[in-house]
Each structure stands twice: as structure tokens, then as C-alpha cells.
Amino acid sequence: MRHLTTLFLAALLSCGFYANAAFAQSTPAPLTIAAATNLADVIELLDASFVQQNPDAAVKVSTGSSGNFYAQIKNGAPFDVFISADMDFPRKLIAEGEAQADSLLLYAIGRLALWSTNPAVDVSRGLLCLTQPQVHKIAIANTETAPYGRAAKATLESTHLWKPLQGELVTGETISQAAQFVQTGNADVGFVAYSTLKSPRLAGVGQFWLVPLSVHPPLEQGAVITQHGENNPLSAKYLAFLKSAGAQAIFGQYGYSMASAVQH
């Protein structure tokens, strides 16, 4: 009897093991995404649309500076897809064997804006407003790790304001932090992502001036599948989704230019 009981329990455990194994095989691994902070407001809409089209998909997103994500992925961070604010960091990962070359995607073109919530600052004057006596602090994103910070630096250099304004610059680690400096009054004016100002939480807050495209390199934004994401089928599906008309329409709502408008 004891022998039969042991066999019965073993059979139950075996059935449980195979049931759990079958369940694990039927449940797809979540898609892990590293996204630049200029996408913080738009990424939720994108993910909701993607999951609606792929009901079995689970998406986990982290936002941060493109340069920091590049370094993390290079050092083994388990992200499947990297959505950068530029094309340079994804290309570096490809060159270093950390991402798939054939997956590189130009998904949108960003815009840089000069923004202030201080009524005494007249941003309609464009870059000239930075020289107003009431401007003491100018927010900018990190020029090494944040592509929007590099674009802001290029803008100031093109107008010979970079060196004269050094003492007034306050640097945020990301473009979102630069916007926080302006929103909280810790900066009188700042260079921010136009997409941030198109979000429902900030639409109509303060005044902004769109920086002309002619004064800095285009903010071409790229996505790539990492080596970690190579075996996750959701990786390729997500990049294909970013090219879709629905995703491009969402980008358009947040002030991005369509990637299809750029000819290479």
C-alpha cells in the first residue's frame, strides 16, 4: 500500500510539473524596452496600442537618457529593444556586436523647443531671450548622454552663445529633468523636447518657441533590437509596429515628424 501511495504521489507531482512546464511555454516572455525620456509621455499610448494588437504580449518599459541606456546594454542590461533619441547610440551598439544591424529603424524626427513658465521671459524673441537680464538660469540636458542636450549645445554654438552663457546653464541628466527645472521655476527658461509640451499635462503651460531645424543636426531617432532581444519574437513585432500608420499617427500627435518624410 505504501508503495502504491508513493507511486500515486509521484504521478501527481509529475503531472503538476508537466502542466507548469506547458504553462511556462505557452506564456510569452515579457518585452523589455529601454526608451529615451523624450518618449516618456508617448510611450504609454504606443504600448497600449501594441498590446491591443497583441493581447498576449506583456511590455515592461524603462525610461532614461539614451547614453546611459547605451552603457547599460553594453554591460549586459537585459533589454530587448532600445528606443533611442538619436541614431548614434543604436549604431554604436551594432558596431560593438550588442545589437542586430538589420533591425535598425529610424522611427521619428524630434523637435527641440525653448520653454519658459516665467511670464517675465519673452520666448517669442527666440534665442535672444536668453540674453535678457531677467534670465539667470537656463536648463539644458546632459550634452554627453542626452541627444536633445547635444542639439541644444549645437544651437547655442551656432549662434555663438555657448561660451557666454556657460555660467547660467543648469544641466539635467535627461531632457525630462531639464523640463522639470523649468516647470518648478528652478530655471527661467530651458531647452526641452517639443513632445513634452504636447503632452496633456503640460499643453498650454507657459510659452515656447520652436528651435529652427537649421541650427542643429536633425534629431533623427532610432530603435534597435539588442542581442538580448534576438530570441524574443515580440522584439521584431514591436519594431514593425513602430513603423505602422497607427504608431506614426501617435508620434504625430506629440509633435514628431514622420520617419517616412526622411529620405536616405
N, C-alpha and C positions, 0 to 999 in steps of 0.2 A: 504493500500500500504506500509506504514511504517513497518507494522508487517511482510509483506511478504519479504521486503528488509532485515529486521533483521534476518529472518529465512534463507534467502539465504546466507548472510554473515557467519552466524553460520555454515551452511553446508560446505562452502568453508574452513573455519578455521578448522573444524573437519576433512575434507579430508586432509588438509595440515598436521594436527597433526598425523594422522594415516600413511601418507606417510613418514613423518620424522621418526616415530617410526619404520616403516618397514625397512627403510634405515639403521637406527641405529642397528637393529637386524641383518641385512644382512652383516654389516661391522664388521669383527672380531676385537677385541681389539688388540692393538699392543703388541708384545712380548718384555718385558723389561729385559735386560740382564746386570748383573754385571760381568765383566771379568777382570781377573788379567792382569797387564800391560805387562807381558811377551807375552801375546797374541795380543798385540796392532797391530802388522803387519799381523798376520794370520787371525784375526777375520773378517776383511773385505772380504776376499776370502770365508771364511766359510759362512758368512751371505749372500753373493751374490749367492752362490751355493744353500743355503737353500731356498732363495726367488725364485730362478729359479724353484725349485721343488714344491714350494708352492706359486704360483703367487699372491694369495690374502693376503699373510702374510706381515705384517709390523714389522720390527725389530728395536728396539732402544737399543744401547749399550753404557754403560759407562765403562771406564777402570780406574783401580786404584789398590791399594795394597789389597791383599786378606784379611789381618787382618782388614783393615778399612771397607771393604765391610761387613765382618762378623759382626762388631759392628753396622753398619748402618742397616743391615737386622734385627738384633736382636732388634733394636729400632724402627722397623716398616717401614723402607725404602721400597717403592713399587716395588721391583724387582721380576720378575717371576722365573728367572733362575740365579743361582750363579755358575760361572765357575772359580774355584779357582786354584792357583798354587800349591796346596797340597791337601791332603785328610783330614787333621786335622780340618780345619775350617768348611768344609761342615759337618763333623761328629759332631762337636760341635753344629751346628745349629739343627741337627737332635735330639741330646740329649736334647736340650732345647725346643723342640717342635716347632721350627721355620722352619723346612724343612721336606720333606717326606722321610722316611727311605728307602722305596722301590725304590726310584728314584736315589739313589747314584750311580754315574758312574765314573769309572777310565777311562779317555778318552785318556791320553797320558803320556809319560815319558819325562821330560825335561832334558836338559844338561846345566851345568854351564861352562863358559869359562873365561879365563883370557885374557884381551884385552888391547892393547895399540896403540895409534896413534903417540907415541913419538919414532922416529927412533933410539934414543939412548938407548931405553929399549929393551933388548933381551928376549922376552917372550918365545922363544924356550927353555929357561932354566927352564921353569915351575915355580914352587913356589920359586925357588932360585933367580929369577929375582927380587923378592920383597925386597931382601936384597942388591941390587945394590946401590951404592952411588948416582946415578942419579935419584933414585926413592924417592920422597918426599911425594907424596900424592897417596893413594890407595883408589879407590872408592868401596863402598860396599852398598848394600841395607839394609834398616832397619831390624835388626835381630829379632825384635819382631813381626812385622806386615807383613814382606815380606818373603815368604818361600825360595826364592833364597838368601836372606840375611842370613837366618839360615844355608843354605847349605854352604855359603862362610865361616861363622863363624866356622862351624864344620870342614871345610877343613883346616883352619888355626890352629884350636885346635889340629887336628890330627897330625900336623907337628910341634907342639909346637911354632907356630909363632903368635898366637893370642895376648898374653900379650906383647911380644917385639915390635909388630907393632902398638900398640894402639895409639901412638902419630901421626901416619901417616895416619890413617883411616879417610876418609871423607864419611859421611853417607847420602845416598839419601833416600827419603821417599819410593820410589819404585825402582825396578830393572831398569826401563826405565830411571829414573833420575840418577842412578849410571852410566848408559851408556852415558848419556848426559855430565856428568862430564868428562869422558874420551874423548868423541868426541870434546868437546870445549877446551880441554887442561887444565881444572881445576883439573884434576888428571892425574898422569903419567901413571897409569895402573889401571885396575879395574876388579872386578868380575861382569860379565854380563850374561844375558841369551843367549845361543848359537843361539836361534831362531832370536834374534835381528840382529846378524851378518849375518844371512842367508837372510835377507830382501834385496830387490833390492836397497834400499837407502844406505845400509852400506856394501853390499857384496864387498869384496876386499879392504875395507878401513882398514888401519893399519894391525897389526898382532895379532893372537890369539893362545891360547893354551887350548885345551880341558882338563878340570879338570877330573882326573880319577874317575870313579864311586866308587872306593873302599874307597875314603877318606871322603865321606859324605853320609848320608842316601839318598836313591833314591828319586828323585823329581817326585813322583807319583802325578799326577794332577787330581783332581776330580770335577765333576759337580753335582748339585742337584737342584731339584725343590723346591722352597720355599713355605711356606704356602700361601703367596700372589698369587703365580702362580698356585695353585692347580686347580682352575676353568678355567684356560686359556688352551684350548686344544693345543695351539701351544707349550706349555712348554714340554709336553711329546714328541711331534713331533721333537722338536729341540734336545732333548737328544738322541732320536733314530737316528737322523741324525748324531750326533757326532760319533756314533759307525759305521756308514756306511763306505764302502770301499772308497767312494769319499772323505769324510771328513778326513779319516785316511791318504789318499794319500796327502792331503793338509798339514796335520801335518808333514808328512814325508819330504815334500819339505822344511820345516823350521827347520829341524834337530831334530824333536821329534822322539822318539822311539814309536813303535806301542803299544797301550794298550794291544792288544791281545797277545803280547810277554811275558806279566807278568802272572805268574800262582799263584793263591791264593788257 
